[in-house]
């Protein structure tokens, strides 16, 4: 790694890129105080020193022009937080025992997003290890850690990280994070990490003092000047972030990364930083084991998700699909504030398009974005290019009070929506605790210094002023203060709830559906023909989606996300793979779907040309041209007709 420290035969090598400084000294902490060693100035703004006086475990800083003393921006560990000294870590010092682990295929992904600090009472890496058997038995195949890069203070969501190579000390040591990854692998669980490459946090980032080329004065983001990925001196900046990605994947044996809010990464060069980073990962650790890369991208840029001829991703495996969430959330809650306004006119239409074609917005104007067109054509991508969810840290925590969906929706509609989510061909993501309807909220919390903390609190509350519910200043004052310790502690999962029957029933519901996914859906995913999925809105109240498999079999979803029963002559009469409630199966035999119900079917190719078995007298699946399935499949290439 060109940044930070390296253990050599001659001692520890230290490197710092400080192109604006005349001199840099290494400051080693000793029992007698600090020892200052001059670093050699090298070409292109680098300073370097290899010294036998340093060893593993030493604490150190850099002194700039004999004035400001700063931690290493590529510190592997900062045990006394972001303003304190960095610590020399031996990257080869951990004894790995997962040498036979090569990961799992992306088709098997069932992702569980968790925040280290609130997932367990202890809030530590090692405490997560105690829950791995629980997650594996639930049917999870991958845990996704919210960012762990060192952030200021005692608690934070992680998106304010400033030392991107250092696991935050409040969670544990680097070796303890490696223990977690290794323990997960021994249970056949993948581990993904959320990383933030669009900005640095507002406290503890010293790069703006000595590394100004890290920032662009041509591009701007909600956090200020953008990261400089395409201007003068951008090569070193690009390498910093590319090596960060490689570092987590190689040094920590992680199985994948999720890149946060990449629509705020502004880069006019070609290949852009997202493409180059992915290419380096694919050519590096991705050449030897399964490595999975995900994006959060409000732009719905399908070009990053393109597949090679063999079906493997050229750059990124998948994008978090907000369209599925927004449409389902609106149906379940009736909320139309903010970005939900884009789905208010026909939520089932948007849901159907997202399930069958990837994105609901593929270049259409967005009302929420003041008419700006959003998205690119995605219908020829496989369903596995889109991660779907009903809850995640944003959609729960960015609510004023951090309410979970179990507090906002009735149980039966929620079961109907979950049966869609957990069995759809796109990989599902769960947010920690949702599987047992955890009663504790997940709120926005941070622990900045006093002046910044006050500004964050006011800013947080003012964000909600545009919502009718919070138009009154007094109502906004009731929004939890992110800096109050109680906001953090109230967000810890209430595991004791699992001792109660209603929460056990939710857990059993999730577990049973994930078993169906593992046994019935995952084997079909490689057989789905991209570009041949279709949807229809029967009676404008139901939703039917058909996925064509390469053996001409059909995977079919029927759902009624409304308060009235739905009858239709073409509801399949074959036994369903799964239903959202016990009474649904009996109603299906009569050609009906009760209110707020979902059913999944697999129709073998041979059943498409003759009567199907079932208790109904009506032949619900005759031929590709006579039932709803065939009607949808005959619409040809392009958008489903209901979208025109």
C-alpha positions in Angstrom: 0.0 0.0 0.0 1.6 3.3 -1.0 0.0 5.2 1.9 0.6 4.9 5.6 2.9 2.4 7.2 4.7 -0.7 6.0 6.7 -3.2 8.1 10.1 -3.9 6.5 13.3 -5.7 7.4 14.8 -2.3 8.2 12.0 -1.1 10.5 8.8 0.7 9.8 8.3 2.8 6.7 6.1 5.9 7.0 4.7 7.8 4.0 2.6 10.9 3.8 1.4 12.9 0.8 1.6 16.5 1.8 2.3 18.5 -1.5 1.8 21.9 0.1 4.3 21.4 3.0 8.0 22.2 3.1 8.8 19.7 5.9 7.2 16.8 7.7 8.5 15.2 10.9 7.5 11.8 12.3 6.5 12.2 15.9 6.9 8.9 17.8 5.3 8.6 21.3 7.8 7.4 23.9 7.8 7.1 27.6 9.8 10.3 27.7 7.4 12.2 25.4 7.6 12.6 21.7 10.6 11.8 19.5 10.8 13.9 16.3 12.4 12.3 13.2 12.7 14.3 10.0 11.1 12.7 6.9 12.7 12.9 3.5 11.0 15.0 0.9 10.4 12.9 -2.3 9.1 13.7 -5.7 5.4 14.6 -6.3 4.6 15.8 -2.8 5.6 12.7 -0.9 7.5 12.5 2.4 9.0 9.2 3.5 11.0 7.7 6.4 12.0 4.1 7.2 13.3 3.8 10.8 14.3 1.0 13.1 13.3 3.1 16.0 9.6 2.4 15.3 7.9 -1.0 15.8 4.5 -2.6 15.8 2.3 -1.0 18.5 4.0 2.4 18.5 1.8 5.5 18.5 2.8 8.2 16.0 1.7 11.4 14.3 3.1 13.7 11.6 4.2 17.3 12.3 3.7 19.7 9.4 6.2 22.5 8.9 7.1 22.2 12.6 3.6 23.4 13.5 0.4 21.4 13.2 0.5 17.7 14.4 -1.9 15.3 12.7 -2.7 11.6 12.6 -1.9 9.5 9.6 -4.8 9.8 7.0 -4.1 6.1 6.2 -3.9 5.0 9.8 -4.8 1.4 10.3 -5.9 2.2 13.9 -6.4 5.3 16.0 -7.1 4.0 19.5 -7.7 7.5 21.0 -10.1 8.7 18.3 -9.6 10.8 15.2 -7.7 13.6 16.8 -5.3 11.3 18.6 -2.2 9.5 17.5 -2.2 6.6 15.0 -0.8 3.2 15.9 1.5 1.0 13.9 -0.3 -2.2 13.0 1.3 -5.3 11.4 -1.1 -6.3 8.6 0.3 -9.8 8.6 0.1 -10.3 12.3 -3.4 -11.9 12.4 -3.6 -15.7 12.0 -6.2 -16.4 9.4 -7.9 -19.9 9.2 -10.3 -19.2 6.4 -7.8 -20.0 3.6 -10.3 -22.3 1.9 -13.0 -19.7 1.7 -13.7 -18.4 -1.8 -17.0 -16.7 -1.0 -20.5 -17.4 -2.3 -22.1 -16.7 -5.7 -24.1 -13.5 -5.9 -27.3 -15.3 -6.7 -27.3 -16.7 -3.1 -27.2 -13.2 -1.5 -29.7 -12.5 1.3 -28.2 -9.4 3.0 -28.6 -8.3 6.6 -27.6 -4.7 7.2 -26.4 -3.9 10.7 -24.8 -1.2 12.7 -22.1 -2.5 15.0 -22.8 -0.1 17.8 -26.5 -0.8 18.2 -26.8 -4.4 17.0 -25.8 -5.8 20.4 -25.8 -4.3 23.9 -22.0 -4.3 23.9 -21.8 -2.7 20.5 -18.5 -4.4 19.6 -17.1 -6.5 16.8 -16.8 -9.5 19.1 -20.4 -9.2 20.3 -21.6 -9.6 16.7 -19.8 -13.0 16.6 -22.3 -14.2 19.2 -25.2 -13.6 16.8 -23.8 -15.2 13.7 -25.4 -18.6 14.3 -28.7 -16.8 14.8 -28.3 -15.0 11.4 -27.3 -18.2 9.6 -30.3 -20.1 10.9 -32.6 -17.2 9.9 -31.5 -17.7 6.3 -29.1 -14.8 5.9 -26.1 -15.4 3.6 -24.3 -12.0 3.9 -24.0 -9.4 6.7 -23.5 -5.8 5.6 -21.7 -3.6 8.1 -22.6 0.1 8.1 -19.4 2.0 7.8 -16.7 1.3 10.5 -14.1 3.8 9.4 -12.9 6.0 12.3 -15.4 8.7 13.1 -15.3 11.5 15.7 -16.9 10.7 19.1 -18.3 7.7 20.8 -21.1 6.9 18.4 -22.1 7.7 14.8 -23.9 6.0 11.9 -20.4 5.8 10.3 -21.0 8.1 7.3 -18.9 10.9 9.0 -15.7 8.8 8.8 -12.4 10.7 8.4 -9.8 7.9 8.8 -10.9 5.6 6.1 -8.4 2.7 6.8 -8.9 2.6 10.6 -11.8 0.6 12.2 -13.3 2.8 14.8 -11.9 2.0 18.2 -15.3 2.1 19.9 -16.1 -1.1 18.1 -12.8 -2.9 18.8 -9.3 -3.5 17.3 -8.4 -4.4 13.7 -7.8 -8.0 14.9 -11.3 -8.1 16.4 -12.9 -7.0 13.1 -10.8 -9.8 11.4 -12.1 -12.3 14.0 -15.7 -11.3 13.1 -15.0 -11.8 9.3 -13.3 -15.1 10.0 -16.1 -16.3 12.3 -18.7 -15.4 9.6 -16.8 -17.3 6.9 -16.7 -20.4 9.2 -20.5 -20.2 9.2 -20.7 -19.8 5.4 -21.7 -16.1 5.8 -20.3 -13.4 3.5 -19.3 -10.0 5.0 -19.8 -6.8 3.1 -18.8 -3.3 4.2 -20.4 0.0 3.5 -17.7 2.6 2.4 -18.1 6.3 1.9 -16.0 7.8 -1.0 -18.1 10.9 -1.7 -16.9 13.1 1.3 -15.1 13.1 4.6 -16.8 13.8 7.9 -17.0 17.4 9.2 -14.8 16.8 12.3 -11.3 15.3 12.5 -10.4 15.6 8.8 -7.1 17.4 8.5 -6.6 16.8 4.8 -8.0 20.2 3.9 -5.0 21.7 5.7 -2.1 19.8 4.1 -3.8 17.8 1.3 -5.9 20.4 -0.5 -5.6 18.5 -3.8 -7.9 16.0 -2.3 -10.8 18.4 -2.9 -12.1 20.0 -6.1 -13.1 23.6 -6.5 -15.0 22.7 -9.8 -17.5 20.2 -8.3 -19.6 20.7 -5.2 -21.7 18.3 -3.1 -24.1 18.8 -0.1 -21.0 18.5 2.1 -19.0 21.2 0.3 -16.2 20.8 -2.3 -16.3 17.4 -3.9 -13.5 14.8 -3.7 -11.0 15.6 -6.6 -11.2 12.6 -8.9 -10.6 14.4 -12.2 -8.5 17.5 -11.6 -4.9 18.3 -11.1 -3.1 15.9 -8.8 -6.2 13.6 -8.9 -4.1 10.5 -9.7 -2.9 10.3 -6.1 -6.4 10.9 -4.8 -7.8 8.2 -7.0 -5.2 5.8 -5.7 -6.0 6.6 -2.1 -9.6 5.5 -2.6 -8.8 2.5 -4.9 -6.3 1.2 -2.4 -8.9 1.7 0.4 -11.2 -0.6 -1.4 -8.5 -3.2 -2.0 -7.3 -2.9 1.6 -10.7 -3.9 3.0 -11.1 -6.7 0.6 -7.6 -8.1 0.9 -6.4 -7.2 4.4 -9.7 -8.0 6.1 -10.8 -10.8 3.7 -14.2 -9.0 3.1 -16.4 -10.4 0.4 -17.8 -7.1 -1.0 -18.4 -3.4 -0.6 -21.3 -1.1 -0.9 -20.4 2.4 -2.1 -22.5 5.0 -0.5 -24.4 7.7 -2.5 -22.2 7.6 -5.6 -24.4 10.1 -7.4 -22.5 12.7 -5.3 -19.1 11.5 -6.7 -18.5 13.9 -9.5 -15.9 12.8 -12.1 -15.7 13.9 -15.7 -12.8 11.6 -16.6 -12.9 8.3 -18.5 -12.8 5.8 -17.1 -14.4 7.5 -14.1 -13.4 6.5 -10.6 -16.3 4.1 -10.2 -15.3 2.2 -13.3 -11.5 2.2 -12.5 -12.1 1.1 -8.9 -14.3 -1.8 -10.0 -11.8 -2.9 -12.7 -8.9 -2.9 -10.2 -11.0 -5.0 -7.8 -12.0 -7.4 -10.5 -8.4 -7.8 -11.6 -7.2 -8.1 -8.0 -9.0 -10.1 -5.3 -12.0 -10.6 -7.6 -9.8 -12.8 -9.9 -9.5 -15.4 -7.2 -12.7 -15.4 -5.2 -16.2 -14.1 -5.2 -16.1 -10.4 -4.7 -19.4 -8.4 -4.8 -19.7 -4.7 -5.4 -22.9 -2.7 -4.8 -23.9 0.9 -5.4 -26.3 3.4 -3.9 -27.0 5.7 -6.8 -30.0 8.0 -6.9 -29.2 8.6 -10.6 -30.3 5.0 -11.5 -27.3 4.7 -13.8 -27.8 1.3 -15.4 -24.5 1.5 -17.2 -22.5 0.5 -14.1 -24.5 -2.7 -13.9 -23.9 -4.1 -17.4 -23.1 -7.8 -17.6 -20.4 -9.6 -19.7 -21.4 -12.3 -22.2 -21.0 -15.0 -19.5 -23.4 -13.1 -17.2 -20.7 -11.8 -14.8 -20.8 -8.1 -13.9 -18.4 -5.9 -15.8 -18.2 -3.5 -12.9 -20.9 -3.7 -10.2 -23.1 -6.6 -9.1 -26.1 -4.5 -8.1 -27.6 -1.3 -7.0 -29.8 -0.7 -4.0 -33.2 -0.2 -5.7 -35.1 2.7 -4.0 -37.9 2.4 -6.5 -39.1 -0.9 -5.0 -39.0 0.5 -1.5 -40.7 3.8 -2.3 -43.6 2.2 -4.2 -44.2 -0.5 -1.5 -43.8 2.0 1.4 -46.4 4.3 -0.2 -48.8 1.4 -0.6 -48.4 0.3 3.0 -48.4 3.7 4.7 -50.1 6.1 2.3 -47.2 8.6 2.8 -46.7 10.9 -0.1 -44.2 13.5 1.3 -40.8 14.0 -0.2 -39.6 11.5 -2.8 -42.8 9.4 -2.3 -44.6 12.0 -4.4 -42.9 10.5 -7.5 -44.9 7.2 -7.0 -48.2 8.6 -5.7 -50.1 8.5 -9.0 -49.7 4.8 -9.6 -47.6 3.0 -7.0 -48.5 -0.5 -8.3 -47.4 0.5 -11.8 -44.0 1.6 -10.5 -43.7 -1.5 -8.3 -44.5 -3.7 -11.3 -42.0 -2.0 -13.5 -39.2 -2.2 -10.9 -39.8 -5.9 -10.3 -39.9 -6.8 -13.9 -37.4 -4.3 -15.5 -35.1 -3.1 -12.7 -35.8 0.6 -12.2 -39.2 2.2 -12.2 -37.5 5.5 -13.4 -35.6 4.8 -16.5 -35.3 8.4 -17.8 -38.7 9.8 -17.0 -39.1 13.2 -15.4 -39.1 13.2 -11.6 -41.6 15.6 -9.8 -39.5 15.4 -6.6 -36.4 16.5 -8.6 -38.3 19.5 -10.2 -38.8 17.7 -13.5 -35.2 16.5 -14.0 -35.1 13.2 -15.8 -33.9 10.3 -13.7 -32.5 6.9 -14.7 -31.3 4.9 -17.6 -32.9 1.9 -19.4 -32.5 -1.2 -17.2 -34.9 -3.7 -18.7 -32.2 -5.9 -20.2 -30.4 -6.4 -16.9 -31.0 -9.5 -14.8 -33.1 -9.1 -11.6 -30.0 -9.9 -9.6 -28.6 -6.4 -10.6 -31.0 -4.8 -8.1 -31.1 -5.2 -4.3 -34.6 -4.7 -2.9 -35.6 -3.8 0.6 -38.5 -2.6 2.7 -36.3 -1.1 5.4 -32.7 0.0 5.7 -30.7 2.5 7.8 -31.8 5.5 5.6 -35.5 4.6 5.4 -35.8 4.0 9.1 -33.2 6.3 10.6 -34.0 9.3 8.4 -37.5 9.5 9.7 -37.9 12.1 12.4 -38.5 9.5 15.2 -36.8 6.5 13.6 -40.0 4.4 13.5 -39.7 0.9 11.9 -42.2 -0.3 9.4 -43.9 -2.6 11.9 -45.0 0.6 13.7 -46.4 2.2 10.5 -48.2 -0.7 8.7 -50.8 -3.3 9.7 -49.5 -6.9 10.0 -51.4 -8.4 7.1 -50.4 -5.8 4.5 -46.8 -6.0 5.8 -46.8 -9.8 5.3 -48.1 -9.4 1.8 -45.3 -6.9 1.0 -42.6 -9.1 2.6 -43.7 -12.1 0.6 -43.0 -10.0 -2.5 -39.7 -8.8 -1.2 -38.2 -12.0 0.1 -39.1 -14.2 -2.9 -38.6 -11.8 -5.8 -35.7 -12.7 -8.0 -33.7 -9.6 -6.9 -31.5 -10.1 -3.8 -33.4 -9.0 -0.6 -31.9 -6.8 2.1 -33.1 -6.8 5.7 -32.4 -4.2 8.2 -31.3 -5.5 11.6 -34.2 -6.4 13.9 -36.9 -6.2 11.3 -37.1 -10.0 11.2 -38.7 -10.0 14.7 -40.5 -6.6 14.4 -38.0 -5.1 16.9 -39.9 -2.5 19.0 -36.9 -0.2 19.4 -36.5 2.6 16.9 -33.3 3.3 14.9 -32.6 7.1 15.1 -30.0 9.4 13.7 -27.2 9.9 16.3 -23.8 11.4 16.4 -21.2 12.7 19.0 -19.5 15.8 17.7 -17.9 18.6 19.6 -20.3 21.1 21.2 -20.4 23.8 18.5 -20.8 21.3 15.6 -23.3 19.2 17.7 -25.6 22.2 18.1 -25.5 23.0 14.4 -26.3 19.4 13.5 -29.2 19.3 15.9 -30.7 22.5 14.5 -30.0 21.3 10.9 -31.6 17.9 11.6 -34.8 19.5 12.9 -35.0 22.1 10.2 -34.8 19.4 7.5 -38.4 18.4 8.5 -39.9 21.9 8.2 -41.1 21.1 4.7 -43.3 18.3 6.0 -46.8 19.3 7.0 -46.5 17.3 10.2 -43.5 19.4 11.3 -44.5 22.8 10.0 -44.8 24.1 13.6 -41.5 24.8 15.3 -42.8 23.2 18.5 -43.4 19.9 16.7 -39.8 20.0 15.4 -38.4 20.5 18.9 -39.8 17.1 19.8 -37.6 15.4 17.2 -34.9 13.5 19.1 -31.6 15.4 19.5 -28.9 13.4 17.6 -26.3 14.5 20.1 -28.2 13.3 23.2 -26.8 9.9 24.4 -30.4 8.7 24.9 -30.9 8.9 21.1 -28.1 6.4 20.6 -29.0 4.1 23.4 -32.6 3.9 22.5 -31.6 2.7 19.0 -30.0 -0.5 20.3 -31.9 -3.6 19.4 -34.3 -4.9 22.0 -33.4 -8.6 21.8 -35.6 -9.4 24.8 -38.6 -8.9 22.5 -37.8 -12.3 20.9 -39.1 -13.9 24.1 -42.6 -12.7 23.3 -44.9 -14.7 21.0 -45.8 -11.9 18.5 -42.2 -11.2 17.8 -41.4 -15.0 17.6 -44.2 -15.2 15.0 -42.6 -12.5 12.8 -39.2 -14.3 13.1 -40.8 -17.6 12.0 -42.5 -15.8 9.1 -39.2 -14.4 7.8 -37.4 -17.7 8.4 -40.0 -19.8 6.5 -40.0 -17.4 3.5 -36.2 -17.4 3.3 -36.2 -21.2 3.4 -38.6 -21.1 0.3 -36.2 -18.6 -1.3 -33.2 -20.9 -0.7 -34.9 -24.1 -1.9 -37.2 -22.8 -4.7 -36.2 -19.4 -5.9 -32.3 -19.4 -5.9 -32.1 -22.4 -8.3 -34.2 -20.4 -10.8 -32.2 -17.2 -10.8 -29.6 -18.2 -13.4 -32.4 -19.3 -15.7 -34.3 -16.0 -15.9 -34.1 -14.4 -19.3 -33.2 -10.7 -19.0 -35.5 -8.5 -20.9 -38.4 -11.0 -21.1 -40.2 -10.2 -17.8 -43.5 -8.5 -17.9 -46.2 -7.1 -15.5 -49.9 -6.3 -15.7 -52.3 -4.6 -13.3 -55.5 -6.8 -13.3 -58.6 -4.7 -12.5 -56.1 -1.9 -11.7 -56.0 -3.2 -8.1 -53.8 -6.3 -8.4 -50.3 -6.8 -9.7 -49.1 -9.8 -11.7 -45.5 -10.3 -12.8 -44.2 -13.0 -15.0 -40.5 -14.0 -15.3 -39.7 -16.3 -18.3 -37.0 -19.0 -17.6 -34.7 -20.4 -20.2 -36.6 -23.7 -20.2 -39.8 -21.8 -21.0 -41.1 -22.3 -17.4 -42.6 -19.3 -15.7 -42.1 -17.8 -12.3 -45.3 -15.8 -11.5 -46.2 -13.3 -8.8 -49.8 -12.4 -8.0 -50.5 -9.9 -5.3 -53.5 -7.9 -4.1 -52.3 -4.8 -2.3 -55.7 -3.4 -1.6 -58.7 -3.7 0.8 -61.1 -5.6 -1.6 -60.9 -9.2 -2.8 -59.5 -9.7 -6.3 -61.0 -12.2 -8.7 -59.5 -13.1 -12.1 -60.0 -16.1 -14.4 -56.2 -16.4 -15.0 -55.0 -16.8 -11.5 -53.0 -20.0 -11.7 -54.6 -23.1 -10.2 -51.4 -25.0 -9.6 -50.3 -25.2 -5.9 -48.4 -22.0 -5.0 -44.8 -22.0 -3.9 -45.7 -19.6 -1.1 -48.5 -17.4 0.2 -48.5 -14.5 2.6 -51.3 -15.8 4.9 -52.9 -19.3 5.3 -56.3 -18.3 3.9 -54.8 -17.3 0.6 -54.3 -20.9 -0.7 -57.9 -21.8 -0.3 -59.1 -18.6 -2.0 -56.8 -19.3 -4.9 -58.6 -22.5 -5.8 -61.7 -20.3 -6.3 -59.9 -17.8 -8.5 -59.7 -15.2 -5.8 -57.0 -13.4 -3.9 -58.1 -11.9 -0.6 -57.3 -8.4 0.4 -53.6 -7.7 1.1 -52.4 -11.1 -0.1 -49.5 -12.4 -2.2 -48.9 -15.7 -3.9 -46.0 -17.1 -5.9 -46.2 -19.8 -8.6 -43.8 -21.8 -10.7 -45.4 -23.1 -14.0 -43.4 -25.8 -15.7 -43.1 -25.5 -19.5 -45.1 -28.6 -20.1 -48.1 -27.1 -18.2 -48.2 -24.2 -20.7 -49.8 -26.4 -23.4 -52.4 -28.3 -21.5 -54.8 -28.4 -18.5 -53.1 -27.8 -15.2 -53.7 -29.8 -12.1 -55.6 -28.2 -9.3 -59.0 -28.2 -7.6 -60.5 -25.4 -9.8 -62.5 -26.5 -12.9 -61.2 -23.5 -14.8 -58.1 -24.1 -16.8 -56.2 -21.1 -15.6 -53.0 -21.8 -17.7 -54.0 -22.9 -21.2 -51.4 -21.7 -23.6 -49.0 -18.7 -23.9 -51.6 -16.8 -25.9 -54.8 -17.4 -23.9 -53.9 -16.5 -20.3 -52.4 -13.5 -18.6 -48.9 -15.1 -18.6 -48.9 -15.5 -22.3 -50.5 -12.1 -22.9 -47.7 -10.5 -21.0 -45.0 -12.5 -22.7 -46.3 -11.7 -26.2 -45.9 -7.9 -25.7 -42.5 -8.2 -27.2 -39.3 -6.4 -26.4 -39.6 -3.0 -24.7 -41.6 -1.5 -21.9 -44.7 -3.2 -20.6 -47.7 -1.6 -22.2 -49.1 -0.2 -19.0 -46.1 2.1 -18.8 -46.8 3.9 -22.1 
